[in-house]
């Protein structure tokens, strides 16, 4: 379904400046739909440890067909969508039954007959580059060993991140450019190295002089996997420049177009925060990309 005109106008009125006002406005717009989604698709597992740190925790969401009795083990072998939240490297979490933001991506996956895995990861400034990519590697290793117990197929893993989470997906690819554990990489409004480092981002990447060797752009441009790359109409300009630069450089080097999208009527927070609502345009595009990688 398309976005309603009232939601389009409400998102537009929030502008492009990131901060509490935009976040609170976005949450208010989608609260009703997302709270209903939370009731419809509760987590089938919560706070599973994929590593030794307190932040190494994940929740799993699945379709109703996986809700079995305690004596039964799921055998569906579903594709697995692993979501890394945003938060400027400094904050954010996977959400829960009462806080739908970020958890909504896992519920969207469940609604689309996939397993949705929503993770926490270690945060800056205590943990710096490349900790996000390392944490995603831990998640992938844990899922390869355990996801079949929850109805997922360990050979059908996909990584998706928004904002800082997209950076961590990019860093995962940077650290493991020859990996074959993940079938696809999806990026929502991330920073890849097209534009200069922002002061806030130094909490994670370190001094600007270090950034040329730490940014993920070269490894993304050369990545042999087809990518899914999206940003939003009301993203701050920097994120749109990052989207455009990555898409252009990929096209120049790979000589073929990735699946790309500028999502109209959304902003930096709602690009992930609306997933699971009646506006299915992005979810449809994500599924088209995943299905193509599975054929």
MOQUIMO-V524610 format. One record per pair of residues at least 12 apart in sequence whose C-alpha atoms are under 8 Angstrom apart, sorted by the first residue. I is the first residue (numbers start at 1). GAP is how many residues later the second one is. D is the distance in Angstrom with one decimal. If there is no record, write none. Layout:
# MOQUIMO-V524610
i->I gap->GAP d->D
i->I gap->GAP d->D
This chain:
# MOQUIMO-V524610
i->1 gap->277 d->6.1
i->1 gap->278 d->5.2
i->1 gap->279 d->5.3
i->1 gap->280 d->6.6
i->2 gap->276 d->7.5
i->2 gap->277 d->5.2
i->2 gap->278 d->6.6
i->2 gap->279 d->6.5
i->3 gap->262 d->7.5
i->3 gap->275 d->7.4
i->3 gap->276 d->4.9
i->3 gap->277 d->8.0
i->4 gap->275 d->7.7
i->7 gap->22 d->7.1
i->7 gap->258 d->7.9
i->8 gap->257 d->4.9
i->8 gap->258 d->7.3
i->9 gap->256 d->7.8
i->10 gap->19 d->7.5
i->11 gap->15 d->7.1
i->11 gap->254 d->6.5
i->11 gap->255 d->6.1
i->11 gap->256 d->7.0
i->12 gap->222 d->7.2
i->12 gap->253 d->6.7
i->12 gap->254 d->7.5
i->14 gap->12 d->8.0
i->15 gap->219 d->6.7
i->15 gap->252 d->8.0
i->16 gap->218 d->5.3
i->16 gap->219 d->5.8
i->16 gap->220 d->5.4
i->16 gap->251 d->6.8
i->16 gap->252 d->7.7
i->17 gap->219 d->6.8
i->18 gap->218 d->7.8
i->18 gap->250 d->7.6
i->22 gap->247 d->7.8
i->23 gap->246 d->6.6
i->26 gap->243 d->7.2
i->26 gap->244 d->6.4
i->26 gap->247 d->7.8
i->27 gap->74 d->7.8
i->27 gap->246 d->7.9
i->30 gap->243 d->7.9
i->30 gap->244 d->6.8
i->30 gap->247 d->7.7
i->33 gap->244 d->6.0
i->33 gap->245 d->8.0
i->34 gap->66 d->6.4
i->34 gap->70 d->7.0
i->34 gap->242 d->7.0
i->34 gap->243 d->6.7
i->35 gap->63 d->7.9
i->35 gap->65 d->6.8
i->37 gap->67 d->7.8
i->37 gap->70 d->7.2
i->37 gap->239 d->7.0
i->37 gap->240 d->7.9
i->38 gap->59 d->6.2
i->38 gap->60 d->7.9
i->38 gap->62 d->6.7
i->38 gap->66 d->7.5
i->38 gap->69 d->7.3
i->39 gap->58 d->7.9
i->41 gap->20 d->7.1
i->41 gap->21 d->7.4
i->41 gap->22 d->7.4
i->41 gap->23 d->7.6
i->41 gap->66 d->5.9
i->41 gap->69 d->7.2
i->41 gap->70 d->7.7
i->42 gap->19 d->6.8
i->42 gap->55 d->6.9
i->42 gap->65 d->7.8
i->43 gap->16 d->6.6
i->43 gap->17 d->5.6
i->43 gap->18 d->4.6
i->43 gap->19 d->7.2
i->43 gap->54 d->7.7
i->44 gap->15 d->7.8
i->44 gap->16 d->5.7
i->44 gap->17 d->5.5
i->44 gap->18 d->6.6
i->44 gap->23 d->7.3
i->45 gap->14 d->5.6
i->45 gap->15 d->5.1
i->45 gap->16 d->7.2
i->46 gap->12 d->6.4
i->46 gap->13 d->4.3
i->46 gap->14 d->6.4
i->47 gap->12 d->5.6
i->50 gap->88 d->6.5
i->50 gap->89 d->5.9
i->50 gap->92 d->5.7
i->51 gap->87 d->6.7
i->51 gap->88 d->8.0
i->53 gap->69 d->7.8
i->55 gap->65 d->5.5
i->55 gap->66 d->5.2
i->55 gap->67 d->5.6
i->56 gap->63 d->7.6
i->56 gap->64 d->6.0
i->56 gap->65 d->5.7
i->56 gap->66 d->7.2
i->56 gap->79 d->7.6
i->57 gap->62 d->6.0
i->57 gap->63 d->5.5
i->57 gap->64 d->7.5
i->58 gap->36 d->7.5
i->58 gap->59 d->6.6
i->58 gap->60 d->5.6
i->58 gap->61 d->4.3
i->58 gap->62 d->6.2
i->59 gap->35 d->7.6
i->59 gap->58 d->5.7
i->59 gap->59 d->5.4
i->59 gap->60 d->6.5
i->60 gap->46 d->7.1
i->60 gap->55 d->6.9
i->60 gap->56 d->5.6
i->60 gap->57 d->4.6
i->60 gap->58 d->6.6
i->61 gap->45 d->5.6
i->61 gap->46 d->5.9
i->61 gap->48 d->7.5
i->61 gap->49 d->5.7
i->61 gap->54 d->5.8
i->61 gap->55 d->4.8
i->61 gap->56 d->6.4
i->62 gap->44 d->8.0
i->62 gap->45 d->7.4
i->62 gap->47 d->7.4
i->62 gap->48 d->4.3
i->62 gap->49 d->7.6
i->62 gap->51 d->7.2
i->62 gap->52 d->6.4
i->62 gap->53 d->4.8
i->62 gap->54 d->6.3
i->63 gap->47 d->4.5
i->63 gap->48 d->5.9
i->63 gap->49 d->7.6
i->63 gap->50 d->5.5
i->63 gap->51 d->6.8
i->63 gap->52 d->7.3
i->64 gap->46 d->8.0
i->66 gap->84 d->7.9
i->66 gap->85 d->6.8
i->73 gap->76 d->6.5
i->73 gap->77 d->7.3
i->73 gap->78 d->7.7
i->74 gap->74 d->7.8
i->74 gap->75 d->6.6
i->74 gap->76 d->5.9
i->74 gap->77 d->4.7
i->75 gap->73 d->7.3
i->75 gap->74 d->7.7
i->75 gap->75 d->8.0
i->75 gap->76 d->5.2
i->75 gap->77 d->7.9
i->76 gap->75 d->5.0
i->76 gap->76 d->6.7
i->76 gap->77 d->7.9
i->77 gap->71 d->6.6
i->77 gap->74 d->5.2
i->77 gap->75 d->4.5
i->77 gap->76 d->4.2
i->77 gap->77 d->7.9
i->78 gap->35 d->7.3
i->78 gap->36 d->5.4
i->78 gap->37 d->6.2
i->78 gap->73 d->6.1
i->78 gap->74 d->4.5
i->78 gap->75 d->5.2
i->78 gap->78 d->7.6
i->79 gap->35 d->5.2
i->79 gap->36 d->6.2
i->79 gap->73 d->6.0
i->79 gap->74 d->5.7
i->79 gap->75 d->8.0
i->79 gap->77 d->4.9
i->79 gap->78 d->6.2
i->79 gap->79 d->7.8
i->80 gap->34 d->5.9
i->80 gap->35 d->4.7
i->80 gap->36 d->5.9
i->80 gap->37 d->7.1
i->80 gap->72 d->6.0
i->80 gap->73 d->6.8
i->80 gap->74 d->7.7
i->80 gap->76 d->6.1
i->80 gap->77 d->4.9
i->80 gap->78 d->6.1
i->81 gap->25 d->7.5
i->81 gap->28 d->6.7
i->81 gap->33 d->7.1
i->81 gap->34 d->6.2
i->81 gap->35 d->5.0
i->81 gap->36 d->6.1
i->81 gap->76 d->6.3
i->81 gap->77 d->4.9
i->81 gap->78 d->6.1
i->81 gap->79 d->7.0
i->82 gap->24 d->7.9
i->82 gap->34 d->6.1
i->82 gap->35 d->4.6
i->82 gap->36 d->5.9
i->82 gap->37 d->7.5
i->82 gap->75 d->7.4
i->82 gap->76 d->6.0
i->82 gap->77 d->4.9
i->82 gap->78 d->6.0
i->83 gap->22 d->7.0
i->83 gap->23 d->7.3
i->83 gap->33 d->7.6
i->83 gap->34 d->6.1
i->83 gap->35 d->4.9
i->83 gap->36 d->6.4
i->83 gap->76 d->6.3
i->83 gap->77 d->5.0
i->83 gap->78 d->5.5
i->83 gap->82 d->7.8
i->84 gap->34 d->6.5
i->84 gap->35 d->5.9
i->84 gap->36 d->7.2
i->84 gap->37 d->7.9
i->84 gap->75 d->7.9
i->84 gap->76 d->6.4
i->84 gap->77 d->4.5
i->84 gap->78 d->6.7
i->84 gap->81 d->4.6
i->84 gap->82 d->7.2
i->84 gap->84 d->7.6
i->84 gap->85 d->7.7
i->85 gap->17 d->6.2
i->85 gap->33 d->7.9
i->85 gap->34 d->7.4
i->85 gap->35 d->7.5
i->85 gap->76 d->6.0
i->85 gap->77 d->5.8
i->85 gap->78 d->7.4
i->85 gap->79 d->7.1
i->85 gap->80 d->5.0
i->86 gap->75 d->7.4
i->86 gap->76 d->5.4
i->86 gap->77 d->4.9
i->86 gap->78 d->4.6
i->86 gap->79 d->4.9
i->86 gap->80 d->7.7
i->87 gap->76 d->7.2
i->87 gap->77 d->6.2
i->87 gap->78 d->7.9
i->88 gap->75 d->7.2
i->88 gap->76 d->5.5
i->88 gap->112 d->7.7
i->88 gap->113 d->7.2
i->89 gap->34 d->5.8
i->89 gap->35 d->5.6
i->89 gap->75 d->5.7
i->89 gap->112 d->7.4
i->89 gap->114 d->7.8
i->89 gap->115 d->6.4
i->90 gap->33 d->5.3
i->90 gap->34 d->5.0
i->90 gap->35 d->6.7
i->90 gap->113 d->8.0
i->91 gap->32 d->6.5
i->92 gap->28 d->8.0
i->93 gap->26 d->7.4
i->93 gap->27 d->5.4
i->93 gap->28 d->8.0
i->94 gap->24 d->5.7
i->94 gap->25 d->5.5
i->94 gap->26 d->5.6
i->101 gap->172 d->5.9
i->102 gap->16 d->7.4
i->102 gap->170 d->7.1
i->102 gap->171 d->6.6
i->103 gap->15 d->6.4
i->104 gap->168 d->8.0
i->104 gap->169 d->6.8
i->104 gap->170 d->7.8
i->104 gap->171 d->6.2
i->104 gap->172 d->6.1
i->105 gap->13 d->7.5
i->105 gap->167 d->6.9
i->105 gap->168 d->7.6
i->105 gap->170 d->5.8
i->105 gap->171 d->6.9
i->106 gap->12 d->5.9
i->107 gap->169 d->6.6
i->108 gap->167 d->6.0
i->108 gap->168 d->4.5
i->108 gap->175 d->7.6
i->111 gap->165 d->7.7
i->112 gap->175 d->8.0
i->114 gap->38 d->7.8
i->115 gap->36 d->7.4
i->115 gap->37 d->6.1
i->121 gap->14 d->6.2
i->121 gap->15 d->8.0
i->122 gap->13 d->7.4
i->124 gap->79 d->6.0
i->124 gap->80 d->5.4
i->125 gap->78 d->5.2
i->125 gap->79 d->6.1
i->127 gap->77 d->7.2
i->128 gap->75 d->7.1
i->128 gap->76 d->4.5
i->128 gap->77 d->6.3
i->128 gap->78 d->7.5
i->129 gap->75 d->5.6
i->129 gap->76 d->5.3
i->129 gap->77 d->7.7
i->129 gap->85 d->7.6
i->130 gap->38 d->8.0
i->130 gap->41 d->6.7
i->132 gap->33 d->7.9
i->132 gap->36 d->4.8
i->132 gap->37 d->7.9
i->132 gap->39 d->7.2
i->132 gap->40 d->7.6
i->133 gap->35 d->4.9
i->133 gap->36 d->6.3
i->133 gap->37 d->7.5
i->133 gap->38 d->4.8
i->133 gap->39 d->4.1
i->133 gap->40 d->7.8
i->133 gap->42 d->7.1
i->134 gap->38 d->6.7
i->134 gap->41 d->8.0
i->136 gap->32 d->7.4
i->136 gap->33 d->7.3
i->136 gap->36 d->6.5
i->137 gap->35 d->6.7
i->140 gap->17 d->7.9
i->140 gap->41 d->7.4
i->140 gap->42 d->7.8
i->155 gap->26 d->6.9
i->155 gap->27 d->7.6
i->155 gap->28 d->7.7
i->156 gap->26 d->7.0
i->156 gap->27 d->6.1
i->156 gap->138 d->7.6
i->157 gap->24 d->7.1
i->157 gap->25 d->5.0
i->157 gap->26 d->5.7
i->157 gap->27 d->7.3
i->158 gap->24 d->5.6
i->158 gap->25 d->5.6
i->158 gap->26 d->4.9
i->158 gap->27 d->6.1
i->158 gap->28 d->7.7
i->158 gap->132 d->7.8
i->159 gap->23 d->7.2
i->159 gap->25 d->6.4
i->159 gap->26 d->5.1
i->159 gap->27 d->6.1
i->160 gap->25 d->6.0
i->160 gap->26 d->4.5
i->160 gap->27 d->5.8
i->160 gap->28 d->7.6
i->161 gap->25 d->6.7
i->161 gap->26 d->5.6
i->161 gap->27 d->6.1
i->161 gap->29 d->8.0
i->162 gap->25 d->6.3
i->162 gap->26 d->4.5
i->162 gap->27 d->5.8
i->162 gap->28 d->6.2
i->162 gap->110 d->6.8
i->163 gap->25 d->6.3
i->163 gap->26 d->5.1
i->163 gap->27 d->4.4
i->163 gap->28 d->7.0
i->163 gap->105 d->7.8
i->164 gap->26 d->6.3
i->164 gap->27 d->7.5
i->165 gap->25 d->7.5
i->166 gap->20 d->7.7
i->166 gap->21 d->5.1
i->166 gap->22 d->6.1
i->166 gap->23 d->7.1
i->166 gap->24 d->4.9
i->166 gap->25 d->7.4
i->167 gap->23 d->5.7
i->167 gap->24 d->6.0
i->167 gap->25 d->6.5
i->167 gap->49 d->7.8
i->169 gap->16 d->7.2
i->169 gap->17 d->7.9
i->169 gap->18 d->7.6
i->170 gap->22 d->7.2
i->170 gap->46 d->5.8
i->170 gap->50 d->6.8
i->171 gap->44 d->7.9
i->171 gap->45 d->5.8
i->173 gap->46 d->7.0
i->173 gap->47 d->7.2
i->173 gap->50 d->7.7
i->174 gap->42 d->5.9
i->174 gap->45 d->5.4
i->174 gap->46 d->7.2
i->177 gap->42 d->7.1
i->177 gap->46 d->6.9
i->183 gap->42 d->7.9
i->183 gap->110 d->6.7
i->183 gap->111 d->7.9
i->184 gap->41 d->6.8
i->184 gap->42 d->7.2
i->184 gap->43 d->6.7
i->184 gap->106 d->7.2
i->184 gap->109 d->7.0
i->185 gap->40 d->7.8
i->185 gap->41 d->7.9
i->185 gap->42 d->5.6
i->185 gap->43 d->6.4
i->186 gap->41 d->6.1
i->186 gap->42 d->4.6
i->186 gap->43 d->6.1
i->187 gap->40 d->7.9
i->187 gap->41 d->6.1
i->187 gap->42 d->4.9
i->187 gap->43 d->6.1
i->188 gap->41 d->6.4
i->188 gap->42 d->4.9
i->188 gap->43 d->5.6
i->188 gap->83 d->7.2
i->188 gap->84 d->7.6
i->189 gap->41 d->6.1
i->189 gap->42 d->4.5
i->189 gap->43 d->7.1
i->189 gap->46 d->7.5
i->189 gap->50 d->5.8
i->189 gap->51 d->7.5
i->189 gap->54 d->7.1
i->189 gap->79 d->6.8
i->190 gap->41 d->7.9
i->190 gap->49 d->6.4
i->190 gap->52 d->7.2
i->190 gap->53 d->7.6
i->191 gap->48 d->6.5
i->191 gap->51 d->5.9
i->192 gap->23 d->6.2
i->192 gap->24 d->5.5
i->192 gap->25 d->5.1
i->192 gap->50 d->6.5
i->192 gap->54 d->7.5
i->193 gap->19 d->7.8
i->193 gap->22 d->5.2
i->193 gap->23 d->6.4
i->193 gap->24 d->5.2
i->193 gap->49 d->7.2
i->194 gap->23 d->7.1
i->194 gap->47 d->7.2
i->194 gap->48 d->5.3
i->194 gap->51 d->5.9
i->194 gap->52 d->7.1
i->195 gap->43 d->7.0
i->195 gap->46 d->7.3
i->195 gap->47 d->6.5
i->197 gap->14 d->7.2
i->217 gap->29 d->7.3
i->220 gap->26 d->7.9
i->220 gap->30 d->7.8
i->221 gap->25 d->7.1
i->221 gap->28 d->6.3
i->221 gap->29 d->4.9
i->221 gap->32 d->7.0
i->221 gap->33 d->7.8
i->222 gap->28 d->7.4
i->222 gap->31 d->7.2
i->222 gap->32 d->7.5
i->226 gap->32 d->5.7
i->226 gap->33 d->7.6
i->227 gap->31 d->5.5
i->227 gap->32 d->6.4
i->228 gap->30 d->6.3
i->228 gap->31 d->4.9
i->228 gap->32 d->5.8
i->228 gap->58 d->7.7
i->228 gap->61 d->7.0
i->229 gap->14 d->7.0
i->229 gap->18 d->7.5
i->229 gap->29 d->7.4
i->229 gap->30 d->6.5
i->229 gap->31 d->4.8
i->229 gap->32 d->6.5
i->230 gap->13 d->6.9
i->230 gap->30 d->5.6
i->230 gap->31 d->4.6
i->230 gap->32 d->5.7
i->230 gap->33 d->7.1
i->231 gap->12 d->6.4
i->231 gap->30 d->6.6
i->231 gap->31 d->5.0
i->231 gap->32 d->6.3
i->231 gap->37 d->7.8
i->231 gap->40 d->7.5
i->232 gap->30 d->5.1
i->232 gap->31 d->4.5
i->232 gap->32 d->6.1
i->232 gap->33 d->7.5
i->232 gap->34 d->5.5
i->232 gap->35 d->5.5
i->232 gap->36 d->6.5
i->232 gap->39 d->6.5
i->233 gap->29 d->6.2
i->233 gap->30 d->5.8
i->233 gap->31 d->4.9
i->233 gap->32 d->6.2
i->233 gap->33 d->5.9
i->233 gap->34 d->6.4
i->234 gap->30 d->7.8
i->234 gap->31 d->7.2
i->234 gap->32 d->5.9
i->234 gap->33 d->4.4
i->234 gap->34 d->6.8
i->235 gap->31 d->7.8
i->235 gap->32 d->5.0
i->235 gap->33 d->4.9
i->236 gap->32 d->7.5
i->247 gap->13 d->7.6
i->259 gap->30 d->7.0
i->263 gap->19 d->7.2
